[in-house]
Amino acid sequence: RAAAPATEAQPSQAAGPVAATAATETAFATALATFNRALAGEDAALDIATTQFQALLAADPTQPAFRAFLGSATAMKARTTLLPWKKMGYADDGLAQIDKALAQLTPGHDRQTLGGVATSALVRFTAGSTFVALPSMFNRSDRGARLLDDLRKSAVLAAAPAAFQAQVLAQPLPKAP
């Protein structure tokens, strides 16, 4: 399972990070709290988190963090069904969303923040955490480990709130075969 990032609300600074609007920050915080409940095993929260991130993404389709969280929540839905084709469908749909979120990243996302964390860091952490949690048949573990390792070495992480830094550093990486 992907670990949901710890974020703190921070006001925008003139020459520094570009923060989301207060309404977006509030909606994101609500969706993130629901996502965290789903991560903790509350399967009923998955549909709610998915709906919340779909609404955020509909309001701002250029925001890759909303797409990454939607993808991670969708992939997690695979644990809620016994039907193999539905499990694969949820996983594949979620991974497609995460891949698109990663492709959407630009250098500007290093300065754009949600909850005080750079959008690029949120996307890479969510993608990496999701990828390393998948069964080996998806062949995403190595890419997830690279995303997490690159994030751990980045200046973007060094500028993030301490709680988010700790969460990234605590995320276990897969062991080499």
C-alpha positions as CSV (number, residue, x, y, z in Angstrom):
1,R,0.0,0.0,0.0
2,A,1.1,3.5,-0.7
3,A,1.8,5.6,2.3
4,A,-0.1,8.9,2.4
5,P,2.1,11.9,2.9
6,A,2.1,14.0,6.1
7,T,1.5,17.6,5.0
8,E,1.2,20.9,6.7
9,A,-0.6,23.9,5.4
10,Q,1.8,26.8,4.6
11,P,1.0,30.2,3.1
12,S,2.4,31.1,-0.2
13,Q,5.7,33.0,-0.2
14,A,6.3,35.7,-2.9
15,A,9.4,34.3,-4.6
16,G,9.1,30.8,-3.1
17,P,6.5,28.1,-3.4
18,V,3.2,28.6,-5.1
19,A,0.5,27.3,-2.8
20,A,-2.9,26.2,-3.8
21,T,-6.0,28.2,-3.0
22,A,-7.5,27.8,0.5
23,A,-10.5,26.0,-0.9
24,T,-8.3,23.6,-2.8
25,E,-6.1,23.0,0.3
26,T,-9.2,22.3,2.4
27,A,-10.6,19.8,-0.2
28,F,-7.2,18.2,-0.6
29,A,-6.8,17.8,3.2
30,T,-10.2,16.2,3.4
31,A,-9.5,13.8,0.5
32,L,-6.1,13.0,2.0
33,A,-7.6,12.2,5.4
34,T,-10.0,9.8,3.7
35,F,-7.2,8.3,1.7
36,N,-5.3,7.8,5.0
37,R,-8.3,5.9,6.4
38,A,-8.3,3.7,3.3
39,L,-4.5,3.0,3.8
40,A,-5.2,2.0,7.4
41,G,-7.5,-0.7,6.0
42,E,-10.9,1.0,6.0
43,D,-12.1,-0.3,2.6
44,A,-15.3,1.8,2.8
45,A,-13.1,4.9,2.6
46,L,-11.7,3.9,-0.8
47,D,-14.8,4.8,-2.7
48,I,-15.1,8.1,-0.9
49,A,-11.4,8.9,-1.5
50,T,-11.7,8.0,-5.1
51,T,-14.8,10.2,-5.5
52,Q,-13.1,13.1,-3.7
53,F,-9.9,12.9,-5.8
54,Q,-12.1,12.6,-9.0
55,A,-13.8,15.9,-8.0
56,L,-10.5,17.6,-7.3
57,L,-9.1,16.4,-10.6
58,A,-12.2,17.5,-12.5
59,A,-11.8,21.0,-11.0
60,D,-8.1,21.1,-11.9
61,P,-7.1,18.5,-14.5
62,T,-3.5,19.9,-14.7
63,Q,-2.8,19.0,-11.1
64,P,-0.8,15.7,-11.2
65,A,-1.0,15.1,-7.4
66,F,-4.8,14.7,-7.6
67,R,-4.3,12.2,-10.4
68,A,-1.6,10.3,-8.5
69,F,-3.8,9.9,-5.4
70,L,-6.7,8.9,-7.5
71,G,-4.5,6.3,-9.2
72,S,-3.3,5.0,-5.9
73,A,-6.8,4.8,-4.4
74,T,-8.0,3.0,-7.5
75,A,-5.2,0.5,-7.4
76,M,-6.0,-0.1,-3.7
77,K,-9.5,-1.0,-4.7
78,A,-8.1,-4.3,-6.0
79,R,-7.9,-5.5,-2.4
80,T,-11.7,-5.2,-2.1
81,T,-12.8,-7.8,-4.6
82,L,-12.3,-11.5,-5.0
83,L,-12.8,-11.5,-8.7
84,P,-9.3,-11.7,-10.5
85,W,-10.4,-9.7,-13.5
86,K,-11.7,-6.9,-11.3
87,K,-8.5,-6.9,-9.3
88,M,-6.5,-6.6,-12.5
89,G,-8.8,-3.9,-13.8
90,Y,-8.5,-1.7,-10.6
91,A,-4.7,-2.2,-10.6
92,D,-4.3,-1.4,-14.3
93,D,-6.6,1.6,-14.1
94,G,-4.8,3.0,-11.0
95,L,-1.4,2.5,-12.6
96,A,-2.4,4.3,-15.7
97,Q,-3.5,7.3,-13.7
98,I,-0.2,7.2,-11.8
99,D,1.8,7.0,-15.0
100,K,-0.1,9.9,-16.4
101,A,0.5,11.9,-13.2
102,L,4.3,11.3,-13.5
103,A,4.2,12.3,-17.2
104,Q,2.4,15.5,-16.2
105,L,5.2,16.7,-13.9
106,T,7.2,19.7,-14.9
107,P,10.0,21.6,-13.2
108,G,7.3,24.1,-12.0
109,H,5.8,21.3,-9.8
110,D,8.9,21.6,-7.6
111,R,7.6,25.1,-6.6
112,Q,3.9,24.4,-6.5
113,T,2.7,23.1,-3.1
114,L,-0.2,21.3,-1.6
115,G,-0.2,21.1,2.2
116,G,3.2,22.7,2.2
117,V,4.7,19.9,0.2
118,A,5.9,20.3,-3.4
119,T,3.6,18.7,-5.9
120,S,6.4,16.9,-7.5
121,A,7.4,15.3,-4.2
122,L,3.7,14.3,-3.5
123,V,3.5,12.6,-6.9
124,R,6.8,10.8,-6.7
125,F,6.2,9.6,-3.2
126,T,2.7,8.4,-3.9
127,A,3.8,6.7,-7.2
128,G,6.9,5.1,-5.6
129,S,5.0,3.9,-2.5
130,T,2.3,2.4,-4.7
131,F,4.7,0.7,-7.0
132,V,6.8,-0.9,-4.3
133,A,3.6,-2.2,-2.7
134,L,2.4,-4.0,-5.8
135,P,2.9,-7.8,-6.4
136,S,6.0,-8.6,-8.5
137,M,3.9,-9.5,-11.5
138,F,3.4,-5.8,-12.2
139,N,7.1,-5.2,-12.6
140,R,6.9,-1.8,-10.8
141,S,9.1,-2.4,-7.8
142,D,12.4,-1.3,-9.3
143,R,10.8,1.9,-10.7
144,G,9.2,2.6,-7.3
145,A,12.5,2.1,-5.5
146,R,14.2,4.5,-8.0
147,L,11.4,7.2,-7.5
148,L,11.7,6.9,-3.7
149,D,15.5,6.9,-3.8
150,D,15.7,9.9,-6.1
151,L,13.2,11.8,-3.9
152,R,15.3,11.0,-0.8
153,K,18.3,12.7,-2.5
154,S,16.4,15.7,-3.8
155,A,16.5,19.3,-2.7
156,V,12.7,19.3,-2.9
157,L,12.5,16.9,-0.1
158,A,15.0,18.9,2.0
159,A,12.6,21.9,1.7
160,A,9.5,19.9,2.7
161,P,8.0,19.8,6.2
162,A,9.8,17.6,8.7
163,A,6.8,15.2,9.0
164,F,6.8,14.6,5.2
165,Q,10.6,14.1,5.2
166,A,10.3,11.5,8.0
167,Q,7.6,9.7,6.1
168,V,9.6,9.5,2.9
169,L,12.7,8.3,4.8
170,A,10.7,5.7,6.7
171,Q,9.2,4.2,3.5
172,P,10.8,0.8,3.1
173,L,12.5,0.0,-0.2
174,P,12.2,-3.4,-1.7
175,K,15.1,-5.7,-1.2
176,A,17.2,-6.6,-4.2
177,P,16.6,-10.2,-5.5
